[in-house]
Amino acid sequence: MKRRFFSSALVTTAAWLSTSAAWAQAALFKSGKDFLTLSRPVASDAGAGKIEVIEFFWYSCPHCNAFEPTFAQWVKTAPKDVVVRRIPVAFRDDFAPQQRLFFTIEAMNLMDTLHPKVFAAIHGQKLMLNTDASVLAWVEKQGVDKAKFTEIYKSFGVANQLKRAVQLQNAFQVEGVPSLGVAGRYYTDGTMAGSMDRALKVAESLIAQTRQGH
């Protein structure tokens, strides 16, 4: 969907080289061109000493589907001080069933099994999964306890998460998906960076700068 669719002495020396490399890379990326610096920082729940990276996505977005394997691998190798969150967007009211689907999967600790299957169902099997009925019918076929899933899916807690997701989407001035929010201060996407692979590089440089206190 278009608004826009679219990352000892030897130890001291190694640390210096690593920092220098990060800054050399960072010099390639410019605020206002490759990423946006937010005028109002967004509060993070990541905790002290942690750097939060948010992926904004929509299950039905073909670009999000294409980016998912790359991002999933990146998450596995992300530094220990990086906390990754996924936030499903809602550019329209009818995005809500897929938001509820994601937050319910997350609450039931089924991310590893069901999150990739949702992308496969929509983009491989051509299922819409854009209504409560279609989501619940699909989930039941995955061998999930439908009663438990439905209870969480329709819960007050999930409803609050939907509201928070929209707040974050607006606070980061999300223009399209997939896109990345970094350290509560920066936003980038494939259109700004040139590609989502490059957007990850932009995110990495912003993480390095944040870690160094810049």
TIRO-2110 file (N, C-alpha, C; in Angstrom, 1 decimal):
// TIRO-2110
0.8, -1.2, 0.0, N, 1, A
0.0, 0.0, 0.0, CA, 1, A
0.9, 1.2, 0.0, C, 1, A
0.5, 2.2, -0.7, N, 2, A
1.3, 3.4, -0.9, CA, 2, A
0.7, 4.5, 0.0, C, 2, A
1.4, 4.8, 1.1, N, 3, A
1.9, 6.1, 1.3, CA, 3, A
3.3, 6.0, 0.8, C, 3, A
4.2, 5.1, 1.3, N, 4, A
5.4, 4.7, 0.7, CA, 4, A
5.7, 3.3, 1.2, C, 4, A
6.0, 2.4, 0.3, N, 5, A
6.3, 1.0, 0.7, CA, 5, A
7.9, 0.8, 0.5, C, 5, A
7.8, 0.4, 0.9, N, 6, A
9.2, 0.3, 0.7, CA, 6, A
9.7, -1.1, 1.1, C, 6, A
19.0, -0.1, 9.0, N, 7, A
19.1, -1.3, 9.4, CA, 7, A
19.1, -1.3, 9.9, C, 7, A
43.4, -4.3, 26.5, N, 8, A
44.9, -4.2, 26.6, CA, 8, A
45.3, -3.2, 25.5, C, 8, A
46.2, -3.0, 24.9, N, 9, A
46.6, -2.1, 23.9, CA, 9, A
45.9, -2.6, 22.6, C, 9, A
45.9, -3.9, 22.4, N, 10, A
45.3, -4.4, 21.2, CA, 10, A
43.8, -4.2, 21.3, C, 10, A
43.2, -4.4, 22.5, N, 11, A
41.8, -4.1, 22.7, CA, 11, A
41.5, -2.7, 22.4, C, 11, A
42.3, -1.8, 23.0, N, 12, A
42.1, -0.4, 22.8, CA, 12, A
42.2, 0.0, 21.4, C, 12, A
43.2, -0.5, 20.7, N, 13, A
43.3, -0.3, 19.2, CA, 13, A
42.1, -0.8, 18.5, C, 13, A
41.7, -2.0, 18.8, N, 14, A
40.5, -2.6, 18.1, CA, 14, A
39.3, -1.7, 18.3, C, 14, A
39.1, -1.2, 19.6, N, 15, A
38.0, -0.4, 19.9, CA, 15, A
38.0, 0.9, 19.1, C, 15, A
39.2, 1.5, 19.0, N, 16, A
39.4, 2.7, 18.3, CA, 16, A
39.1, 2.6, 16.8, C, 16, A
39.6, 1.4, 16.3, N, 17, A
39.4, 1.2, 14.8, CA, 17, A
37.9, 1.0, 14.6, C, 17, A
37.2, 0.2, 15.5, N, 18, A
35.8, 0.0, 15.4, CA, 18, A
35.0, 1.3, 15.4, C, 18, A
35.4, 2.2, 16.3, N, 19, A
34.7, 3.5, 16.4, CA, 19, A
35.0, 4.3, 15.2, C, 19, A
36.2, 4.3, 14.8, N, 20, A
36.6, 5.1, 13.6, CA, 20, A
35.8, 4.6, 12.4, C, 20, A
35.7, 3.3, 12.2, N, 21, A
35.0, 2.7, 11.1, CA, 21, A
33.5, 3.1, 11.1, C, 21, A
32.9, 3.1, 12.4, N, 22, A
31.5, 3.5, 12.5, CA, 22, A
31.3, 5.0, 12.1, C, 22, A
32.3, 5.8, 12.5, N, 23, A
32.2, 7.3, 12.2, CA, 23, A
32.4, 7.5, 10.7, C, 23, A
33.3, 6.7, 10.1, N, 24, A
33.6, 6.9, 8.7, CA, 24, A
32.3, 6.5, 7.9, C, 24, A
31.7, 5.4, 8.4, N, 25, A
30.4, 5.1, 7.7, CA, 25, A
29.3, 6.1, 8.0, C, 25, A
29.3, 6.6, 9.2, N, 26, A
28.3, 7.6, 9.5, CA, 26, A
28.4, 8.9, 8.7, C, 26, A
29.6, 9.2, 8.3, N, 27, A
29.8, 10.4, 7.5, CA, 27, A
29.2, 10.3, 6.1, C, 27, A
28.8, 9.1, 5.7, N, 28, A
28.2, 8.9, 4.4, CA, 28, A
26.7, 9.2, 4.5, C, 28, A
26.1, 9.2, 5.7, N, 29, A
24.7, 9.4, 5.9, CA, 29, A
24.4, 10.7, 6.5, C, 29, A
23.4, 11.4, 5.9, N, 30, A
23.1, 12.8, 6.3, CA, 30, A
21.7, 12.9, 6.8, C, 30, A
21.5, 13.6, 7.9, N, 31, A
20.2, 13.9, 8.4, CA, 31, A
19.4, 14.7, 7.5, C, 31, A
18.2, 14.4, 7.2, N, 32, A
17.4, 15.1, 6.2, CA, 32, A
17.4, 14.5, 4.9, C, 32, A
18.4, 13.6, 4.6, N, 33, A
18.5, 12.9, 3.4, CA, 33, A
18.4, 11.4, 3.5, C, 33, A
19.3, 10.8, 4.3, N, 34, A
19.2, 9.4, 4.5, CA, 34, A
18.4, 9.0, 5.7, C, 34, A
18.2, 9.9, 6.6, N, 35, A
17.4, 9.7, 7.8, CA, 35, A
16.8, 11.0, 8.3, C, 35, A
15.8, 10.9, 9.1, N, 36, A
15.2, 12.0, 9.8, CA, 36, A
15.6, 12.1, 11.2, C, 36, A
16.0, 13.2, 11.7, N, 37, A
16.2, 13.4, 13.1, CA, 37, A
15.0, 14.1, 13.7, C, 37, A
14.3, 13.4, 14.6, N, 38, A
13.1, 13.8, 15.2, CA, 38, A
13.2, 15.1, 16.0, C, 38, A
12.3, 16.1, 15.8, N, 39, A
12.4, 17.3, 16.6, CA, 39, A
12.0, 17.1, 18.1, C, 39, A
11.3, 16.0, 18.3, N, 40, A
10.9, 15.6, 19.7, CA, 40, A
11.2, 14.2, 19.9, C, 40, A
12.2, 13.8, 20.7, N, 41, A
12.5, 12.4, 21.0, CA, 41, A
11.4, 11.7, 21.5, C, 41, A
11.3, 10.4, 21.2, N, 42, A
10.3, 9.5, 21.6, CA, 42, A
10.8, 8.7, 22.8, C, 42, A
10.0, 8.6, 23.9, N, 43, A
10.4, 7.8, 25.1, CA, 43, A
10.5, 6.4, 24.7, C, 43, A
11.5, 5.7, 25.3, N, 44, A
11.8, 4.3, 25.0, CA, 44, A
11.6, 3.5, 26.3, C, 44, A
11.1, 2.3, 26.1, N, 45, A
11.0, 1.3, 27.2, CA, 45, A
12.1, 0.3, 27.2, C, 45, A
13.2, 0.6, 26.5, N, 46, A
14.3, -0.3, 26.3, CA, 46, A
15.1, -0.5, 27.6, C, 46, A
15.1, 0.5, 28.5, N, 47, A
15.9, 0.4, 29.7, CA, 47, A
17.3, 1.1, 29.6, C, 47, A
17.9, 1.4, 30.7, N, 48, A
19.1, 2.1, 30.8, CA, 48, A
20.2, 1.3, 30.0, C, 48, A
21.0, 2.0, 29.3, N, 49, A
22.1, 1.4, 28.5, CA, 49, A
21.7, 0.6, 27.3, C, 49, A
20.4, 0.7, 27.0, N, 50, A
20.0, -0.1, 25.8, CA, 50, A
19.6, 0.9, 24.7, C, 50, A
19.7, 0.5, 23.5, N, 51, A
19.3, 1.3, 22.3, CA, 51, A
18.2, 0.5, 21.6, C, 51, A
17.1, 1.2, 21.4, N, 52, A
15.9, 0.6, 20.8, CA, 52, A
15.8, 0.8, 19.3, C, 52, A
15.6, -0.3, 18.6, N, 53, A
15.3, -0.2, 17.2, CA, 53, A
13.9, -0.7, 16.9, C, 53, A
13.1, 0.1, 16.3, N, 54, A
11.7, -0.4, 16.0, CA, 54, A
11.6, -0.6, 14.5, C, 54, A
11.1, -1.7, 14.1, N, 55, A
10.7, -1.9, 12.7, CA, 55, A
9.2, -1.7, 12.6, C, 55, A
8.8, -0.7, 11.8, N, 56, A
7.4, -0.5, 11.5, CA, 56, A
7.1, -1.3, 10.2, C, 56, A
6.0, -2.1, 10.3, N, 57, A
5.6, -3.0, 9.1, CA, 57, A
4.1, -3.2, 9.0, C, 57, A
3.7, -3.8, 7.9, N, 58, A
2.4, -4.2, 7.7, CA, 58, A
2.4, -5.5, 7.0, C, 58, A
1.7, -6.5, 7.6, N, 59, A
1.8, -7.9, 7.0, CA, 59, A
1.5, -7.9, 5.5, C, 59, A
0.5, -7.1, 5.1, N, 60, A
0.1, -7.2, 3.7, CA, 60, A
1.0, -6.4, 2.7, C, 60, A
2.0, -5.7, 3.2, N, 61, A
3.0, -5.0, 2.4, CA, 61, A
4.0, -5.9, 1.7, C, 61, A
4.0, -6.0, 0.4, N, 62, A
5.0, -6.9, -0.3, CA, 62, A
6.4, -6.5, 0.1, C, 62, A
6.7, -5.3, 0.3, N, 63, A
8.1, -4.9, 0.6, CA, 63, A
8.5, -5.3, 2.0, C, 63, A
7.5, -5.3, 2.9, N, 64, A
7.8, -5.9, 4.3, CA, 64, A
8.0, -7.4, 4.2, C, 64, A
7.3, -8.0, 3.4, N, 65, A
7.5, -9.5, 3.2, CA, 65, A
8.8, -9.8, 2.6, C, 65, A
9.3, -9.0, 1.7, N, 66, A
10.6, -9.2, 1.1, CA, 66, A
11.7, -8.9, 2.1, C, 66, A
11.5, -7.9, 3.0, N, 67, A
12.5, -7.5, 3.9, CA, 67, A
12.6, -8.4, 5.1, C, 67, A
11.5, -9.1, 5.5, N, 68, A
11.4, -9.8, 6.7, CA, 68, A
12.6, -10.8, 6.9, C, 68, A
13.0, -11.6, 5.9, N, 69, A
14.1, -12.6, 6.2, CA, 69, A
15.4, -11.8, 6.5, C, 69, A
15.7, -10.7, 5.8, N, 70, A
16.9, -10.0, 6.1, CA, 70, A
16.9, -9.4, 7.5, C, 70, A
15.7, -8.8, 7.8, N, 71, A
15.6, -8.2, 9.1, CA, 71, A
15.7, -9.2, 10.2, C, 71, A
15.0, -10.4, 10.0, N, 72, A
15.0, -11.4, 11.0, CA, 72, A
16.5, -11.9, 11.3, C, 72, A
17.3, -12.0, 10.3, N, 73, A
18.7, -12.4, 10.4, CA, 73, A
19.5, -11.3, 11.1, C, 73, A
19.2, -10.1, 10.8, N, 74, A
19.8, -8.9, 11.4, CA, 74, A
19.5, -8.9, 12.9, C, 74, A
18.3, -9.2, 13.3, N, 75, A
17.9, -9.2, 14.7, CA, 75, A
18.7, -10.3, 15.5, C, 75, A
19.0, -11.4, 14.8, N, 76, A
19.7, -12.5, 15.5, CA, 76, A
21.1, -12.1, 15.8, C, 76, A
21.7, -11.2, 15.0, N, 77, A
23.1, -10.9, 15.2, CA, 77, A
23.3, -9.5, 15.7, C, 77, A
22.2, -8.8, 16.1, N, 78, A
22.3, -7.5, 16.7, CA, 78, A
23.1, -7.4, 18.0, C, 78, A
23.8, -6.3, 18.2, N, 79, A
24.6, -6.2, 19.5, CA, 79, A
23.7, -6.4, 20.7, C, 79, A
24.3, -6.8, 21.8, N, 80, A
23.5, -7.1, 23.0, CA, 80, A
22.9, -5.9, 23.6, C, 80, A
23.4, -4.7, 23.3, N, 81, A
22.8, -3.5, 23.9, CA, 81, A
21.6, -3.0, 23.0, C, 81, A
21.3, -3.7, 21.9, N, 82, A
20.2, -3.3, 21.0, CA, 82, A
19.0, -4.1, 21.3, C, 82, A
17.9, -3.4, 21.6, N, 83, A
16.6, -4.0, 21.8, CA, 83, A
15.7, -3.7, 20.6, C, 83, A
15.2, -4.8, 20.0, N, 84, A
14.4, -4.7, 18.8, CA, 84, A
12.9, -4.9, 19.1, C, 84, A
12.1, -4.0, 18.5, N, 85, A
10.7, -4.2, 18.6, CA, 85, A
10.1, -4.1, 17.2, C, 85, A
9.0, -4.8, 17.0, N, 86, A
8.3, -4.7, 15.8, CA, 86, A
6.9, -4.1, 16.1, C, 86, A
6.6, -3.1, 15.3, N, 87, A
5.3, -2.4, 15.5, CA, 87, A
4.5, -2.4, 14.2, C, 87, A
3.3, -3.1, 14.2, N, 88, A
2.5, -3.1, 13.0, CA, 88, A
1.7, -1.7, 12.9, C, 88, A
1.8, -1.2, 11.7, N, 89, A
1.2, 0.2, 11.5, CA, 89, A
-0.3, 0.1, 11.2, C, 89, A
-1.0, 1.2, 11.2, N, 90, A
-2.4, 1.3, 10.9, CA, 90, A
-2.6, 2.6, 10.1, C, 90, A
-2.4, 2.6, 8.8, N, 91, A
-2.7, 3.8, 8.0, CA, 91, A
-4.2, 4.0, 7.8, C, 91, A
-4.9, 2.8, 8.0, N, 92, A
-6.4, 2.9, 7.9, CA, 92, A
-7.0, 2.0, 9.0, C, 92, A
-8.2, 2.2, 9.3, N, 93, A
-8.9, 1.4, 10.3, CA, 93, A
-8.9, -0.1, 10.0, C, 93, A
-8.9, -0.5, 8.7, N, 94, A
-9.0, -1.9, 8.4, CA, 94, A
-7.7, -2.6, 8.6, C, 94, A
-6.6, -1.9, 9.0, N, 95, A
-5.4, -2.6, 9.4, CA, 95, A
-5.4, -3.2, 10.7, C, 95, A
-6.4, -2.9, 11.5, N, 96, A
-6.5, -3.3, 12.9, CA, 96, A
-6.5, -4.8, 13.1, C, 96, A
-7.2, -5.6, 12.3, N, 97, A
-7.1, -7.1, 12.6, CA, 97, A
-5.7, -7.6, 12.5, C, 97, A
-4.9, -7.1, 11.6, N, 98, A
-3.5, -7.6, 11.5, CA, 98, A
-2.7, -7.1, 12.6, C, 98, A
-3.0, -5.9, 13.1, N, 99, A
-2.3, -5.4, 14.3, CA, 99, A
-2.6, -6.3, 15.5, C, 99, A
-3.9, -6.6, 15.7, N, 100, A
-4.4, -7.5, 16.8, CA, 100, A
-3.7, -8.9, 16.6, C, 100, A
-3.6, -9.4, 15.4, N, 101, A
-3.0, -10.7, 15.1, CA, 101, A
-1.6, -10.7, 15.6, C, 101, A
-0.8, -9.6, 15.3, N, 102, A
0.6, -9.6, 15.7, CA, 102, A
0.7, -9.5, 17.2, C, 102, A
0.0, -8.6, 17.8, N, 103, A
0.2, -8.5, 19.3, CA, 103, A
-0.3, -9.7, 20.0, C, 103, A
-1.2, -10.4, 19.5, N, 104, A
-1.7, -11.7, 20.1, CA, 104, A
-0.6, -12.8, 20.0, C, 104, A
-0.1, -12.9, 18.8, N, 105, A
1.1, -13.8, 18.5, CA, 105, A
2.2, -13.5, 19.5, C, 105, A
2.5, -12.3, 19.6, N, 106, A
3.6, -11.9, 20.5, CA, 106, A
3.3, -12.2, 22.0, C, 106, A
2.0, -12.0, 22.4, N, 107, A
1.6, -12.2, 23.8, CA, 107, A
1.7, -13.7, 24.1, C, 107, A
1.4, -14.6, 23.1, N, 108, A
1.4, -16.0, 23.3, CA, 108, A
2.7, -16.7, 23.0, C, 108, A
3.8, -15.8, 22.8, N, 109, A
5.1, -16.3, 22.6, CA, 109, A
5.2, -17.3, 21.4, C, 109, A
4.5, -16.9, 20.3, N, 110, A
4.5, -17.7, 19.1, CA, 110, A
5.1, -16.9, 17.9, C, 110, A
6.0, -16.0, 18.2, N, 111, A
6.6, -15.2, 17.2, CA, 111, A
7.5, -16.1, 16.2, C, 111, A
8.3, -16.9, 16.8, N, 112, A
9.1, -17.7, 15.9, CA, 112, A
8.4, -18.6, 15.0, C, 112, A
7.2, -19.1, 15.4, N, 113, A
6.5, -20.0, 14.5, CA, 113, A
5.4, -19.3, 13.7, C, 113, A
4.6, -18.4, 14.2, N, 114, A
3.5, -17.9, 13.5, CA, 114, A
3.8, -16.6, 12.7, C, 114, A
4.7, -15.7, 13.2, N, 115, A
5.0, -14.5, 12.5, CA, 115, A
5.4, -14.7, 11.1, C, 115, A
6.4, -15.6, 10.8, N, 116, A
6.7, -15.8, 9.4, CA, 116, A
5.6, -16.5, 8.6, C, 116, A
4.8, -17.3, 9.3, N, 117, A
3.7, -17.9, 8.6, CA, 117, A
2.6, -17.0, 8.2, C, 117, A
2.4, -15.9, 8.9, N, 118, A
1.4, -14.9, 8.5, CA, 118, A
1.8, -14.3, 7.1, C, 118, A
3.1, -13.9, 7.0, N, 119, A
3.6, -13.4, 5.7, CA, 119, A
3.4, -14.4, 4.6, C, 119, A
3.7, -15.7, 4.9, N, 120, A
3.6, -16.7, 3.9, CA, 120, A
2.1, -16.9, 3.5, C, 120, A
1.2, -16.9, 4.5, N, 121, A
-0.2, -17.0, 4.2, CA, 121, A
-0.7, -15.9, 3.2, C, 121, A
-0.3, -14.7, 3.5, N, 122, A
-0.8, -13.5, 2.8, CA, 122, A
-0.2, -13.5, 1.4, C, 122, A
1.2, -13.6, 1.3, N, 123, A
1.9, -13.4, 0.1, CA, 123, A
2.1, -14.7, -0.7, C, 123, A
2.1, -15.8, -0.1, N, 124, A
2.2, -17.1, -0.8, CA, 124, A
0.9, -17.8, -1.1, C, 124, A
0.0, -17.8, -0.1, N, 125, A
-1.3, -18.5, -0.3, CA, 125, A
-2.4, -17.5, -0.7, C, 125, A
-2.0, -16.2, -0.7, N, 126, A
-3.0, -15.2, -1.2, CA, 126, A
-4.2, -15.1, -0.3, C, 126, A
-4.0, -15.3, 1.0, N, 127, A
-5.1, -15.1, 2.0, CA, 127, A
-5.1, -13.6, 2.4, C, 127, A
-6.2, -13.0, 2.6, N, 128, A
-6.3, -11.6, 2.9, CA, 128, A
-6.0, -11.3, 4.4, C, 128, A
-6.5, -12.1, 5.3, N, 129, A
-6.4, -12.0, 6.7, CA, 129, A
-6.6, -10.5, 7.2, C, 129, A
-7.6, -9.9, 6.7, N, 130, A
-7.9, -8.5, 7.0, CA, 130, A
-9.2, -8.3, 7.8, C, 130, A
-9.8, -9.4, 8.3, N, 131, A
-11.0, -9.3, 9.1, CA, 131, A
-10.8, -10.2, 10.3, C, 131, A
-11.5, -9.9, 11.4, N, 132, A
-11.4, -10.7, 12.6, CA, 132, A
-11.7, -12.2, 12.3, C, 132, A
-12.8, -12.4, 11.5, N, 133, A
-13.2, -13.8, 11.2, CA, 133, A
-12.1, -14.5, 10.4, C, 133, A
-11.5, -13.9, 9.4, N, 134, A
-10.5, -14.6, 8.6, CA, 134, A
-9.3, -14.8, 9.4, C, 134, A
-8.9, -13.9, 10.3, N, 135, A
-7.7, -14.1, 11.2, CA, 135, A
-8.0, -15.3, 12.1, C, 135, A
-9.1, -15.3, 12.8, N, 136, A
-9.4, -16.4, 13.8, CA, 136, A
-9.5, -17.8, 13.1, C, 136, A
-10.1, -17.8, 11.9, N, 137, A
-10.2, -19.0, 11.1, CA, 137, A
-8.8, -19.6, 10.8, C, 137, A
-8.0, -18.7, 10.3, N, 138, A
-6.6, -19.1, 9.9, CA, 138, A
-5.8, -19.6, 11.1, C, 138, A
-5.9, -18.9, 12.3, N, 139, A
-5.2, -19.3, 13.5, CA, 139, A
-5.6, -20.7, 13.9, C, 139, A
-6.9, -21.0, 13.9, N, 140, A
-7.4, -22.3, 14.3, CA, 140, A
-6.7, -23.4, 13.5, C, 140, A
-6.5, -23.1, 12.2, N, 141, A
-5.9, -24.1, 11.3, CA, 141, A
-4.4, -24.3, 11.6, C, 141, A
-3.8, -23.4, 12.4, N, 142, A
-2.4, -23.5, 12.7, CA, 142, A
-2.2, -24.3, 14.0, C, 142, A
-3.3, -24.9, 14.5, N, 143, A
-3.2, -25.7, 15.7, CA, 143, A
-3.1, -24.9, 17.0, C, 143, A
-3.5, -23.7, 16.9, N, 144, A
-3.5, -22.8, 18.1, CA, 144, A
-4.8, -22.9, 18.9, C, 144, A
-4.8, -22.9, 20.2, N, 145, A
-6.0, -22.9, 21.0, CA, 145, A
-6.8, -21.7, 20.6, C, 145, A
-7.9, -21.9, 19.9, N, 146, A
-8.7, -20.8, 19.4, CA, 146, A
-9.3, -19.9, 20.5, C, 146, A
-9.8, -20.6, 21.5, N, 147, A
-10.5, -19.9, 22.6, CA, 147, A
-9.5, -19.0, 23.3, C, 147, A
-8.3, -19.5, 23.6, N, 148, A
-7.2, -18.7, 24.3, CA, 148, A
-6.8, -17.5, 23.4, C, 148, A
-6.6, -17.8, 22.1, N, 149, A
-6.2, -16.8, 21.2, CA, 149, A
-7.2, -15.7, 21.1, C, 149, A
-8.5, -16.1, 21.0, N, 150, A
-9.6, -15.1, 20.8, CA, 150, A
-9.7, -14.3, 22.1, C, 150, A
-9.5, -14.9, 23.2, N, 151, A
-9.5, -14.1, 24.5, CA, 151, A
-8.5, -13.0, 24.5, C, 151, A
-7.3, -13.3, 24.1, N, 152, A
-6.2, -12.3, 24.1, CA, 152, A
-6.4, -11.3, 22.9, C, 152, A
-6.8, -11.8, 21.8, N, 153, A
-7.1, -11.0, 20.6, CA, 153, A
-8.1, -9.9, 20.8, C, 153, A
-9.1, -10.2, 21.7, N, 154, A
-10.1, -9.2, 21.9, CA, 154, A
-10.0, -8.5, 23.3, C, 154, A
-8.8, -8.7, 23.9, N, 155, A
-8.6, -8.2, 25.2, CA, 155, A
-8.3, -6.7, 25.3, C, 155, A
-8.5, -6.1, 26.5, N, 156, A
-8.2, -4.7, 26.7, CA, 156, A
-6.7, -4.4, 26.5, C, 156, A
-5.9, -5.4, 26.9, N, 157, A
-4.5, -5.2, 26.8, CA, 157, A
-4.0, -5.0, 25.3, C, 157, A
-4.6, -5.8, 24.4, N, 158, A
-4.2, -5.8, 23.0, CA, 158, A
-4.8, -4.5, 22.4, C, 158, A
-6.0, -4.1, 22.9, N, 159, A
-6.6, -2.8, 22.4, CA, 159, A
-5.7, -1.6, 22.7, C, 159, A
-5.1, -1.7, 23.9, N, 160, A
-4.2, -0.6, 24.3, CA, 160, A
-2.9, -0.6, 23.5, C, 160, A
-2.4, -1.8, 23.1, N, 161, A
-1.2, -1.9, 22.3, CA, 161, A
-1.5, -1.3, 20.9, C, 161, A
-2.7, -1.5, 20.4, N, 162, A
-3.0, -0.9, 19.1, CA, 162, A
-2.9, 0.7, 19.2, C, 162, A
-3.5, 1.2, 20.3, N, 163, A
-3.4, 2.7, 20.5, CA, 163, A
-1.9, 3.1, 20.6, C, 163, A
-1.1, 2.4, 21.3, N, 164, A
0.3, 2.7, 21.5, CA, 164, A
1.0, 2.6, 20.2, C, 164, A
0.7, 1.6, 19.3, N, 165, A
1.3, 1.5, 18.0, CA, 165, A
1.1, 2.7, 17.2, C, 165, A
-0.2, 3.2, 17.2, N, 166, A
-0.5, 4.4, 16.4, CA, 166, A
0.2, 5.6, 16.9, C, 166, A
0.3, 5.7, 18.2, N, 167, A
1.1, 6.8, 18.8, CA, 167, A
2.6, 6.8, 18.4, C, 167, A
3.2, 5.6, 18.4, N, 168, A
4.6, 5.5, 17.9, CA, 168, A
4.7, 5.8, 16.5, C, 168, A
3.8, 5.3, 15.7, N, 169, A
3.8, 5.5, 14.2, CA, 169, A
3.8, 7.0, 14.0, C, 169, A
2.9, 7.8, 14.7, N, 170, A
2.8, 9.2, 14.5, CA, 170, A
4.0, 9.9, 15.0, C, 170, A
4.5, 9.5, 16.2, N, 171, A
5.7, 10.1, 16.8, CA, 171, A
6.9, 10.0, 16.0, C, 171, A
7.1, 8.9, 15.3, N, 172, A
8.2, 8.7, 14.4, CA, 172, A
8.0, 9.3, 13.0, C, 172, A
6.8, 9.8, 12.8, N, 173, A
6.4, 10.4, 11.5, CA, 173, A
6.6, 9.4, 10.3, C, 173, A
6.1, 8.2, 10.6, N, 174, A
6.2, 7.1, 9.6, CA, 174, A
5.5, 7.4, 8.4, C, 174, A
6.2, 7.4, 7.3, N, 175, A
5.7, 7.7, 5.9, CA, 175, A
5.3, 6.5, 5.1, C, 175, A
5.9, 5.3, 5.5, N, 176, A
5.6, 4.1, 4.8, CA, 176, A
6.3, 3.0, 5.4, C, 176, A
6.1, 1.8, 4.9, N, 177, A
6.7, 0.6, 5.5, CA, 177, A
7.3, -0.3, 4.4, C, 177, A
8.4, -1.1, 4.8, N, 178, A
9.0, -1.1, 6.1, CA, 178, A
9.8, 0.1, 6.4, C, 178, A
10.0, 0.4, 7.7, N, 179, A
10.8, 1.6, 8.1, CA, 179, A
11.4, 1.3, 9.5, C, 179, A
12.3, 2.1, 9.9, N, 180, A
13.0, 1.9, 11.1, CA, 180, A
13.1, 3.1, 12.0, C, 180, A
12.8, 3.0, 13.3, N, 181, A
13.0, 4.0, 14.3, CA, 181, A
14.2, 3.6, 15.1, C, 181, A
15.1, 4.5, 15.4, N, 182, A
16.3, 4.2, 16.1, CA, 182, A
16.5, 5.2, 17.3, C, 182, A
16.7, 4.5, 18.5, N, 183, A
17.0, 5.3, 19.7, CA, 183, A
16.0, 6.4, 20.1, C, 183, A
14.8, 6.3, 19.6, N, 184, A
13.8, 7.3, 19.9, CA, 184, A
14.1, 8.6, 19.3, C, 184, A
15.1, 8.7, 18.4, N, 185, A
15.5, 10.0, 17.9, CA, 185, A
15.6, 10.1, 16.3, C, 185, A
15.6, 8.9, 15.7, N, 186, A
15.9, 8.9, 14.3, CA, 186, A
14.9, 8.0, 13.5, C, 186, A
14.6, 8.3, 12.3, N, 187, A
13.7, 7.5, 11.4, CA, 187, A
14.4, 7.4, 10.0, C, 187, A
14.3, 6.2, 9.5, N, 188, A
14.7, 6.0, 8.1, CA, 188, A
13.9, 4.9, 7.5, C, 188, A
13.9, 4.9, 6.1, N, 189, A
13.2, 3.9, 5.4, CA, 189, A
13.8, 3.7, 4.1, C, 189, A
13.3, 2.8, 3.2, N, 190, A
14.0, 2.4, 2.0, CA, 190, A
14.0, 3.6, 1.0, C, 190, A
13.0, 4.4, 1.1, N, 191, A
12.9, 5.6, 0.1, CA, 191, A
14.0, 6.6, 0.5, C, 191, A
14.1, 6.9, 1.8, N, 192, A
15.2, 7.9, 2.2, CA, 192, A
16.6, 7.3, 2.0, C, 192, A
16.8, 6.1, 2.4, N, 193, A
18.1, 5.5, 2.3, CA, 193, A
18.5, 5.0, 1.0, C, 193, A
17.5, 4.7, 0.1, N, 194, A
17.8, 4.2, -1.2, CA, 194, A
17.4, 2.7, -1.3, C, 194, A
17.4, 2.0, -0.2, N, 195, A
17.0, 0.6, -0.2, CA, 195, A
16.9, 0.2, 1.3, C, 195, A
16.2, -0.9, 1.6, N, 196, A
16.1, -1.3, 3.0, CA, 196, A
17.4, -1.9, 3.5, C, 196, A
18.2, -2.5, 2.6, N, 197, A
19.6, -2.9, 3.0, CA, 197, A
20.4, -1.7, 3.4, C, 197, A
20.3, -0.6, 2.7, N, 198, A
21.1, 0.6, 3.1, CA, 198, A
20.5, 1.2, 4.3, C, 198, A
19.1, 1.1, 4.5, N, 199, A
18.5, 1.6, 5.7, CA, 199, A
19.0, 0.9, 6.9, C, 199, A
19.3, -0.4, 6.8, N, 200, A
19.9, -1.1, 8.0, CA, 200, A
21.3, -0.5, 8.3, C, 200, A
22.1, -0.2, 7.2, N, 201, A
23.4, 0.4, 7.4, CA, 201, A
23.3, 1.8, 8.1, C, 201, A
22.3, 2.5, 7.7, N, 202, A
22.0, 3.8, 8.3, CA, 202, A
21.7, 3.6, 9.8, C, 202, A
20.8, 2.6, 10.1, N, 203, A
20.5, 2.3, 11.5, CA, 203, A
21.7, 1.9, 12.3, C, 203, A
22.6, 1.1, 11.7, N, 204, A
23.8, 0.7, 12.4, CA, 204, A
24.7, 1.9, 12.7, C, 204, A
24.8, 2.8, 11.8, N, 205, A
25.6, 4.0, 12.1, CA, 205, A
25.0, 4.9, 13.2, C, 205, A
23.7, 4.9, 13.2, N, 206, A
23.0, 5.7, 14.2, CA, 206, A
23.1, 5.0, 15.6, C, 206, A
23.1, 3.7, 15.6, N, 207, A
23.3, 3.0, 16.8, CA, 207, A
24.7, 3.3, 17.4, C, 207, A
25.7, 3.3, 16.5, N, 208, A
27.1, 3.5, 16.9, CA, 208, A
27.2, 4.9, 17.5, C, 208, A
26.6, 5.9, 16.8, N, 209, A
26.7, 7.3, 17.3, CA, 209, A
26.0, 7.4, 18.7, C, 209, A
24.8, 6.7, 18.8, N, 210, A
24.1, 6.8, 20.1, CA, 210, A
24.9, 6.2, 21.2, C, 210, A
25.6, 5.0, 20.9, N, 211, A
26.4, 4.4, 21.8, CA, 211, A
27.6, 5.2, 22.3, C, 211, A
28.1, 6.1, 21.4, N, 212, A
29.2, 6.9, 21.8, CA, 212, A
28.7, 8.3, 22.4, C, 212, A
27.4, 8.4, 22.5, N, 213, A
26.8, 9.6, 23.2, CA, 213, A
26.7, 10.8, 22.3, C, 213, A
26.7, 10.5, 21.0, N, 214, A
26.5, 11.7, 20.1, CA, 214, A
25.2, 11.7, 19.5, C, 214, A
END
